[in-house]
Amino acid sequence: MNISFITVLIFLTLSLPISFSFSAGKETLFSLGNGIFNFNKSSPRTFVQGEYKGETFFRELRPQVGAFITHQGSFYLYSGLAYDISLAQWILTPSFSSGLYFKGKGRDLGFPLEFRSALEGTFRFQEGSRMGVVIYHISNAKIRLKNPGVNGIAFIISIPLKTTTDQKMSFIPFF
């Protein structure tokens, strides 16, 4: 069997159970971000990212799926779980995901299956949109001998797509 096929199979096995929302909770969110990939090394790269966070299904736990691409064509597609911790208007969101990384002309991370741990800090505006920063680490968890790992940081804006309250929704953040 081909290693790429095995990697895709592992990714799908880990992702499918957490890619669906199980019951109605708070709003779903779509986020866009721009940041620096590999920021603490000698060759940082810019990237753009998009992410969808589904409805909460157990307290503040929610599924998430996302992707980013660097200006060198490195691409990462991931799926995982996030947990919102509300501190008044501020929200801290730790998350963990598994995903597939394609190096393009960018950094070789040693294996296509990579794991992403992240911490997001955002300010939640009254209409539900959020603005903040996410910092993350991507690594293959030593599945392969080569495991350089990378860190990233991004400025993000999140837009609520659906809420469970009767509040007026705005698809343009902050208006």
Residue pairs with C-beta under 8 A, 6 or more apart in sequence:
4 112
7 100
7 111
7 112
7 113
8 100
10 98
10 113
11 79
11 98
11 99
11 100
11 113
14 79
14 98
15 65
15 79
15 80
15 98
18 63
18 79
18 80
18 81
19 63
19 65
19 79
20 54
20 63
21 28
21 54
21 55
21 57
21 62
21 63
22 57
22 58
23 55
23 57
24 55
24 164
25 55
25 56
25 57
25 62
25 164
26 55
26 56
26 60
26 62
26 84
26 163
26 164
27 55
27 128
27 160
27 161
27 162
27 163
27 164
28 52
28 53
28 54
28 55
28 160
28 161
28 162
29 51
29 52
29 53
29 130
29 158
29 159
29 160
29 161
30 50
30 51
30 52
30 158
30 159
30 161
31 49
31 50
31 51
31 52
31 53
31 66
31 130
31 156
31 157
31 158
31 159
32 48
32 49
32 50
32 156
32 157
33 48
33 49
33 50
33 51
33 68
33 134
33 154
33 155
33 156
33 157
34 46
34 47
34 48
34 49
34 154
34 155
35 46
35 47
35 49
35 134
35 152
35 153
35 154
35 155
36 44
36 45
36 46
36 47
36 152
36 153
36 154
37 44
37 45
37 46
37 47
37 68
37 70
37 74
37 106
37 107
37 150
37 152
38 44
38 45
38 107
38 150
38 151
38 152
39 151
39 152
39 153
40 151
41 150
43 107
45 70
45 71
45 72
45 74
45 106
45 107
46 70
46 71
47 68
47 69
47 70
47 71
47 74
47 152
47 154
48 68
48 69
49 66
49 67
49 68
49 69
49 154
49 156
50 66
50 67
50 68
51 64
51 65
51 66
51 67
51 156
52 64
52 65
52 66
53 62
53 63
53 64
53 82
53 158
54 62
54 63
54 64
55 62
55 162
55 164
56 62
56 84
57 63
59 83
60 83
60 84
60 85
60 86
61 81
61 82
61 83
62 81
62 82
62 83
62 84
63 79
63 80
63 81
63 82
64 79
64 80
64 81
64 82
64 95
64 97
65 78
65 79
66 77
66 78
66 97
67 75
67 76
67 77
67 78
68 75
68 76
68 152
69 75
69 76
70 104
70 106
72 104
72 105
72 106
73 104
73 105
73 106
74 101
74 102
74 103
74 104
74 105
74 106
74 107
75 101
75 102
75 104
76 99
76 100
76 101
76 102
76 114
76 116
76 138
77 99
77 100
78 97
78 98
78 99
78 100
78 114
78 116
79 97
79 98
79 99
80 95
80 96
80 97
80 98
80 99
80 116
81 95
81 96
81 97
82 93
82 94
82 95
82 120
83 93
83 94
83 95
84 91
84 92
84 93
85 91
85 92
85 93
85 94
86 124
89 123
89 124
89 125
90 121
90 122
90 123
90 124
91 120
91 121
91 122
91 123
91 124
91 130
91 132
92 119
92 120
92 121
93 118
93 119
93 120
93 121
93 122
94 117
94 118
94 119
94 120
95 116
95 117
95 118
95 119
95 120
96 115
96 116
96 117
96 118
97 115
97 116
97 118
98 113
98 114
98 115
98 116
99 113
99 114
99 115
99 116
100 112
100 113
100 114
101 109
101 111
101 112
101 113
101 114
101 138
102 112
103 109
107 148
107 150
108 146
108 148
109 138
109 139
109 140
109 146
109 147
109 148
109 149
109 150
110 140
110 144
110 145
110 146
110 147
110 148
111 140
111 143
111 144
111 146
111 147
113 140
113 143
114 138
114 139
114 140
115 138
115 139
115 140
115 141
116 136
116 137
116 138
117 136
117 137
118 134
118 135
118 136
118 137
119 134
119 135
119 136
120 132
120 133
120 134
120 135
120 156
121 132
121 133
121 134
122 130
122 131
122 132
122 133
122 156
122 158
123 130
123 131
123 132
124 130
125 131
125 173
125 174
127 160
127 167
127 168
127 169
127 170
127 174
127 175
128 160
128 163
128 167
128 169
129 157
129 158
129 159
129 160
129 170
129 173
129 174
130 156
130 157
130 158
130 173
131 156
131 157
131 158
131 173
131 174
132 155
132 156
133 153
133 154
133 155
133 156
134 153
134 154
134 156
135 151
135 152
135 153
136 151
136 152
136 153
137 149
137 150
137 151
137 152
138 149
138 150
138 151
138 152
139 147
139 149
139 150
140 147
140 149
141 147
157 173
158 173
159 171
159 173
160 169
163 169
